Amino acid sequence: MKDLSGLRGSCARLALAATATLAALSCSPDRSGPTGPGASPSLARQAAQQQGLATAIAAQERHNPQLLAMSGVAGTAVGFTADGHPAVLIFTQAAGVSGLPQSLDGVPVDVQVTGRFTALPALQAPVVPEAPPPGKSPGSSHGGHKVDPTTRFARPVPIGVSTGNAGECSAGTISARVRDASGNAFALSNNHVYALENSAPIGSDVLQPGLYDTNCAFDANNVLGTLAAFNTIDFSGGSNTIDAALAATTTANLGNATPVDGYGTPSSTTVSATIGQAVQKYGRSSSLTAGSITGVNATILVGYLSGTATFTDQIVVQSKKPFIKAGDSGSLLVTDDVNANPVGLLFAGNQNGSYAVANRIDLVLAYFGVSIDGK
């Protein structure tokens, strides 16, 4: 995929990522103070960082084919070094991967040992060890306002809770309620949650909760809607930008806010991902968690039951505590503030959940021609 249209797309992503990050930086307080009449050192730093990010993205994309072909490399992204310099991030499956560069075209390289990245549904045969055992007893709470997102909820159900396709004993998370131009309501989640990695037929039943959380037993009373659309994931070596699907539903069946222990109703206004941005999510397995965006323009190799798929233009989130677990696939990534602006659609992570990967929410919504039905 090195034709001219691909190069134009790369340049567009480069400009968007660098400009978005600069916009966020320009809203940050200037802690250094002016150094002279009319001086603005913070603006100078921001301009330098913007140029540095653009240079880093160009270096990343120029060297991606060679880097991703190296044994043990799990992905790349652009972020900042510990001392705040734009850098190319290289994610590895284990420590000690040989042949990695210290810099690329003059841009520092920061090697981070993440392990493999995998799509994260909860399965009858779990893909990663974070999945809870089959047959977990559902319950509405664990005391106080702590809600169990794996249980069946009265209709309309909240977002951020267990869901899945009736064709597989698995479970993921309802991302959000979205609407098309005609006002029709849909539940948004991942392809691998609702379309079962391209294999589920359009019109198949989508449930709340997913079968994983009902001992794999189907109950017609749990039908939330039907599979309406999904993007096809390419497992043959081509690039992907989203892992997403829609289930046709109604506002009588699906609400637009998380349970009471979550962030509430997301904004209808999306925002671009920026490095250092504080974010949160509410998901079926780990409920409400918080982290920060540390990588943009990421290219990640993601493992599925059907094989490995390459995802480009992704968002990387890090947290000291597990941010994502098996079953959280489909969670909506939003800003960690009162606005809760949607940023991304979570779909993958590493084994301990300290790294999470999200599709850009603007790409997801544009693909289906829908918008977030929020506040």
C-alpha positions as CSV (number, residue, x, y, z in Angstrom):
1,M,0.0,0.0,0.0
2,K,2.6,2.5,-1.1
3,D,0.6,4.2,-3.9
4,L,0.2,8.0,-4.0
5,S,-3.2,7.8,-2.3
6,G,-1.7,6.1,0.6
7,L,1.0,8.7,0.9
8,R,-1.6,11.5,0.8
9,G,-3.5,9.7,3.6
10,S,-0.3,9.5,5.6
11,C,0.3,13.2,5.2
12,A,-3.2,14.0,6.3
13,R,-2.9,11.9,9.4
14,L,0.4,13.5,10.2
15,A,-1.0,17.0,10.0
16,L,-4.1,16.0,12.0
17,A,-2.2,14.3,14.8
18,A,0.3,17.1,15.1
19,T,-2.3,19.9,15.0
20,A,-4.6,18.2,17.5
21,T,-1.8,17.7,20.0
22,L,-0.7,21.3,19.6
23,A,-4.3,22.5,20.1
24,A,-4.3,20.6,23.4
25,L,-1.0,22.0,24.4
26,S,-2.0,25.5,23.6
27,C,-4.9,25.2,26.2
28,S,-2.4,24.2,28.9
29,P,-1.3,26.9,31.4
30,D,2.1,28.5,30.8
31,R,4.0,27.7,34.0
32,S,7.3,29.3,32.9
33,G,6.1,32.9,32.7
34,P,7.2,35.5,30.2
35,T,10.9,36.2,29.7
36,G,10.5,39.6,28.3
37,P,8.0,42.2,27.0
38,G,5.6,40.4,24.7
39,A,7.5,37.1,24.9
40,S,5.6,33.8,24.9
41,P,8.0,30.9,25.5
42,S,5.1,28.5,25.8
43,L,3.9,29.2,22.2
44,A,7.5,28.7,21.0
45,R,7.7,25.4,22.8
46,Q,4.3,24.3,21.3
47,A,5.4,25.2,17.8
48,A,8.6,23.2,18.3
49,Q,6.6,20.3,19.6
50,Q,4.2,20.4,16.7
51,Q,7.1,20.4,14.3
52,G,8.8,17.6,16.3
53,L,5.6,15.5,16.2
54,A,5.2,16.0,12.5
55,T,8.8,14.9,12.0
56,A,8.3,11.9,14.3
57,I,5.2,10.8,12.4
58,A,7.0,11.1,9.1
59,A,9.9,9.0,10.5
60,Q,7.5,6.4,11.9
61,E,5.6,5.9,8.7
62,R,8.8,5.8,6.6
63,H,10.3,3.0,8.7
64,N,7.1,1.1,9.7
65,P,7.4,-1.6,7.1
66,Q,10.9,-2.6,8.3
67,L,10.0,-2.2,12.0
68,L,6.8,-4.3,11.9
69,A,8.6,-7.0,9.9
70,M,11.1,-7.5,12.8
71,S,10.4,-10.5,15.0
72,G,9.1,-9.5,18.4
73,V,7.8,-6.0,17.4
74,A,4.1,-5.6,18.3
75,G,3.5,-2.1,17.0
76,T,4.6,1.5,16.7
77,A,3.2,5.0,17.6
78,V,4.3,8.5,18.2
79,G,4.5,10.0,21.6
80,F,6.9,11.8,24.0
81,T,10.0,10.7,25.8
82,A,10.1,10.9,29.6
83,D,11.8,14.3,29.2
84,G,9.1,15.6,26.8
85,H,10.7,15.2,23.4
86,P,8.7,13.9,20.4
87,A,9.6,10.3,19.8
88,V,8.8,7.1,17.8
89,L,7.5,4.5,20.2
90,I,8.2,0.9,19.4
91,F,6.2,-1.8,21.3
92,T,7.8,-5.2,21.7
93,Q,6.4,-8.6,22.7
94,A,9.3,-9.2,25.1
95,A,12.5,-7.5,26.4
96,G,15.7,-7.9,24.4
97,V,14.4,-7.6,20.8
98,S,17.6,-7.3,18.8
99,G,18.3,-4.8,16.0
100,L,16.0,-2.0,17.2
101,P,17.3,1.5,16.3
102,Q,18.0,4.2,19.0
103,S,16.8,6.8,16.6
104,L,15.0,7.2,13.2
105,D,16.0,10.0,10.9
106,G,17.2,12.0,14.0
107,V,14.0,11.3,16.0
108,P,14.5,9.5,19.4
109,V,13.1,6.0,19.7
110,D,11.5,4.8,22.9
111,V,11.2,1.0,23.2
112,Q,8.4,-0.2,25.4
113,V,7.8,-3.8,26.4
114,T,4.1,-4.4,26.1
115,G,3.7,-8.0,25.2
116,R,1.2,-9.0,22.4
117,F,-1.9,-7.0,21.7
118,T,-5.2,-8.9,21.4
119,A,-8.8,-8.2,20.8
120,L,-10.6,-8.5,24.2
121,P,-14.0,-10.2,24.3
122,A,-14.7,-12.5,27.2
123,L,-15.0,-16.0,25.6
124,Q,-16.0,-19.5,26.7
125,A,-12.4,-20.3,25.9
126,P,-10.7,-17.0,27.0
127,V,-8.1,-15.4,24.7
128,V,-6.3,-13.8,27.6
129,P,-6.3,-14.8,31.3
130,E,-8.2,-11.7,32.6
131,A,-11.5,-13.3,31.5
132,P,-13.7,-14.3,34.4
133,P,-14.7,-18.0,34.6
134,P,-17.8,-19.1,32.7
135,G,-20.9,-19.4,34.8
136,K,-20.2,-16.3,36.9
137,S,-23.3,-15.5,38.9
138,P,-24.8,-12.2,37.8
139,G,-25.9,-9.6,40.3
140,S,-27.1,-6.0,40.1
141,S,-24.6,-4.6,42.6
142,H,-21.8,-5.4,45.1
143,G,-23.2,-3.0,47.7
144,G,-23.8,0.7,47.7
145,H,-23.8,2.1,44.1
146,K,-21.2,-0.4,42.8
147,V,-23.0,-2.0,39.8
148,D,-22.2,-5.4,38.2
149,P,-22.1,-4.7,34.4
150,T,-22.3,-8.4,33.6
151,T,-25.9,-8.8,34.8
152,R,-29.2,-8.4,32.9
153,F,-30.5,-4.8,33.1
154,A,-34.1,-3.7,32.9
155,R,-34.9,-2.0,29.6
156,P,-33.8,0.5,28.5
157,V,-30.3,-0.9,29.4
158,P,-27.4,1.4,30.1
159,I,-24.3,1.7,27.9
160,G,-21.0,0.2,29.1
161,V,-22.5,-3.2,30.1
162,S,-22.4,-6.8,28.8
163,T,-23.5,-7.6,25.3
164,G,-22.9,-10.0,22.5
165,N,-24.1,-11.9,19.5
166,A,-26.4,-14.9,20.0
167,G,-24.1,-17.0,17.8
168,E,-21.2,-17.3,20.2
169,C,-20.8,-17.7,24.0
170,S,-18.9,-14.5,24.5
171,A,-19.4,-11.0,25.8
172,G,-18.2,-7.5,25.2
173,T,-19.4,-4.0,26.0
174,I,-22.1,-1.6,24.6
175,S,-20.1,1.4,23.6
176,A,-22.9,4.0,23.0
177,R,-26.3,4.6,21.6
178,V,-25.9,6.2,18.1
179,R,-28.4,7.5,15.6
180,D,-28.4,7.8,11.8
181,A,-29.7,10.8,9.8
182,S,-33.3,9.4,10.0
183,G,-33.2,9.2,13.8
184,N,-32.9,5.4,13.9
185,A,-31.2,4.1,17.1
186,F,-28.3,1.6,17.2
187,A,-26.1,0.0,19.8
188,L,-22.4,0.5,18.9
189,S,-19.7,-2.1,19.7
190,N,-16.9,-3.9,18.0
191,N,-17.1,-6.2,15.0
192,H,-15.6,-9.0,17.1
193,V,-18.3,-8.5,19.7
194,Y,-21.4,-8.2,17.4
195,A,-20.2,-9.6,14.0
196,L,-17.9,-12.3,15.4
197,E,-14.9,-11.4,13.3
198,N,-16.9,-11.0,10.1
199,S,-18.8,-14.3,10.5
200,A,-22.2,-13.3,12.0
201,P,-25.1,-12.8,9.5
202,I,-26.9,-9.5,9.3
203,G,-30.1,-9.7,11.2
204,S,-28.7,-12.1,13.9
205,D,-29.8,-11.5,17.4
206,V,-27.7,-9.2,19.7
207,L,-28.2,-9.8,23.4
208,Q,-27.8,-8.0,26.7
209,P,-26.2,-9.6,28.6
210,G,-23.9,-11.6,26.3
211,L,-24.2,-15.4,26.4
212,Y,-20.9,-15.6,28.4
213,D,-22.8,-14.0,31.3
214,T,-25.8,-16.4,31.2
215,N,-23.9,-19.7,31.3
216,C,-24.1,-19.8,27.4
217,A,-27.9,-20.1,27.7
218,F,-30.1,-18.2,25.2
219,D,-33.1,-16.3,26.5
220,A,-35.3,-14.4,24.0
221,N,-36.1,-11.9,26.7
222,N,-32.4,-10.8,26.5
223,V,-32.6,-9.7,22.9
224,L,-31.5,-6.1,22.6
225,G,-31.7,-5.8,18.8
226,T,-30.3,-7.3,15.6
227,L,-27.0,-7.0,13.8
228,A,-27.4,-4.1,11.3
229,A,-23.9,-3.3,9.9
230,F,-20.2,-3.9,10.5
231,N,-16.9,-3.1,8.8
232,T,-15.0,-6.1,7.5
233,I,-11.7,-6.8,9.3
234,D,-8.9,-7.6,6.9
235,F,-6.8,-10.6,8.1
236,S,-4.9,-11.0,4.9
237,G,-2.2,-8.4,5.5
238,G,-4.1,-5.2,4.5
239,S,-4.5,-2.3,6.9
240,N,-7.6,-1.7,9.1
241,T,-8.6,1.5,10.9
242,I,-11.8,0.3,12.8
243,D,-13.2,-2.8,14.4
244,A,-16.9,-1.8,14.8
245,A,-20.5,-2.9,14.3
246,L,-24.0,-1.7,14.9
247,A,-27.1,-3.4,16.3
248,A,-30.5,-2.0,15.3
249,T,-32.4,-1.3,18.5
250,T,-34.8,1.2,20.0
251,T,-34.7,3.9,22.7
252,A,-37.1,1.7,24.7
253,N,-34.4,-1.0,24.8
254,L,-31.3,1.0,25.0
255,G,-30.5,4.1,27.1
256,N,-27.6,6.5,26.5
257,A,-25.8,6.7,29.9
258,T,-23.6,4.4,31.9
259,P,-24.7,2.8,35.2
260,V,-24.7,5.1,38.2
261,D,-21.1,4.3,39.1
262,G,-19.9,5.4,35.6
263,Y,-19.3,8.7,33.9
264,G,-22.9,9.2,33.0
265,T,-24.0,10.4,29.5
266,P,-21.3,11.0,26.9
267,S,-21.2,14.2,25.0
268,S,-22.6,14.2,21.4
269,T,-19.5,16.2,20.5
270,T,-16.4,14.1,19.7
271,V,-12.8,15.4,20.1
272,S,-9.5,14.3,18.6
273,A,-7.0,12.3,20.6
274,T,-4.0,14.2,21.9
275,I,-0.9,13.0,23.7
276,G,-1.2,13.4,27.4
277,Q,-5.0,13.7,27.3
278,A,-6.7,12.3,30.4
279,V,-9.4,9.7,29.4
280,Q,-11.8,7.2,31.0
281,K,-14.0,4.3,30.0
282,Y,-16.8,2.2,31.5
283,G,-16.8,-1.4,30.5
284,R,-18.3,-4.8,31.2
285,S,-15.3,-6.3,33.0
286,S,-13.5,-3.5,34.8
287,S,-16.2,-0.8,35.0
288,L,-14.9,2.7,35.3
289,T,-11.1,3.1,34.8
290,A,-8.9,6.1,34.0
291,G,-5.7,6.6,32.0
292,S,-4.0,8.9,29.6
293,I,-3.2,8.9,25.9
294,T,0.5,8.2,25.3
295,G,0.5,7.3,21.7
296,V,-1.2,8.5,18.5
297,N,-0.9,7.5,14.8
298,A,-0.3,3.9,16.2
299,T,0.2,0.9,13.9
300,I,-0.6,-2.2,16.0
301,L,-0.6,-5.9,15.2
302,V,-3.7,-7.3,16.9
303,G,-4.3,-11.0,17.5
304,Y,-7.8,-12.5,17.0
305,L,-9.2,-16.0,16.8
306,S,-9.2,-15.6,13.0
307,G,-5.6,-14.5,12.8
308,T,-3.5,-11.3,13.1
309,A,-4.8,-8.0,11.8
310,T,-2.9,-4.8,11.2
311,F,-4.5,-1.6,12.5
312,T,-3.3,1.9,11.6
313,D,-4.0,5.4,12.9
314,Q,-4.9,4.1,16.3
315,I,-4.9,5.6,19.8
316,V,-2.8,4.1,22.6
317,V,-3.9,4.5,26.3
318,Q,-1.7,3.7,29.3
319,S,-2.6,3.3,33.0
320,K,-0.6,2.2,36.0
321,K,-3.6,0.0,36.9
322,P,-5.3,-2.3,34.4
323,F,-7.3,0.0,32.1
324,I,-9.0,-2.7,30.1
325,K,-9.7,-6.4,30.6
326,A,-11.3,-9.2,28.5
327,G,-14.9,-8.3,28.0
328,D,-14.3,-4.6,27.9
329,S,-14.1,-4.6,24.1
330,G,-16.5,-2.0,22.7
331,S,-16.1,0.4,25.6
332,L,-16.3,4.1,24.6
333,L,-13.2,6.1,25.3
334,V,-14.1,9.6,26.6
335,T,-12.3,12.6,28.1
336,D,-11.9,12.4,31.9
337,D,-13.8,15.5,32.7
338,V,-17.5,16.6,33.1
339,N,-17.9,16.8,29.4
340,A,-17.1,13.1,28.7
341,N,-16.4,13.9,25.0
342,P,-16.0,10.7,22.9
343,V,-12.4,10.1,21.7
344,G,-12.2,6.5,20.6
345,L,-13.7,3.0,20.5
346,L,-11.7,0.5,22.6
347,F,-11.1,-2.9,21.1
348,A,-7.7,-4.4,22.1
349,G,-5.0,-4.3,24.8
350,N,-2.1,-6.2,26.2
351,Q,-2.3,-9.1,28.7
352,N,-2.2,-7.1,31.9
353,G,-4.4,-4.3,30.6
354,S,-2.0,-1.5,31.2
355,Y,-2.0,-0.7,27.5
356,A,-5.2,-0.3,25.6
357,V,-5.8,0.4,21.9
358,A,-8.8,2.4,20.5
359,N,-10.1,3.3,17.0
360,R,-10.6,7.0,16.4
361,I,-14.3,7.6,17.1
362,D,-14.6,10.0,14.2
363,L,-13.6,7.3,11.8
364,V,-16.1,4.9,13.3
365,L,-19.0,7.3,13.2
366,A,-18.2,8.4,9.6
367,Y,-18.0,4.8,8.4
368,F,-21.6,4.1,9.5
369,G,-23.0,7.6,9.0
370,V,-24.1,7.9,12.6
371,S,-23.6,10.2,15.6
372,I,-23.3,9.7,19.3
373,D,-26.7,10.1,20.9
374,G,-25.5,11.9,24.0
375,K,-25.8,15.1,26.0
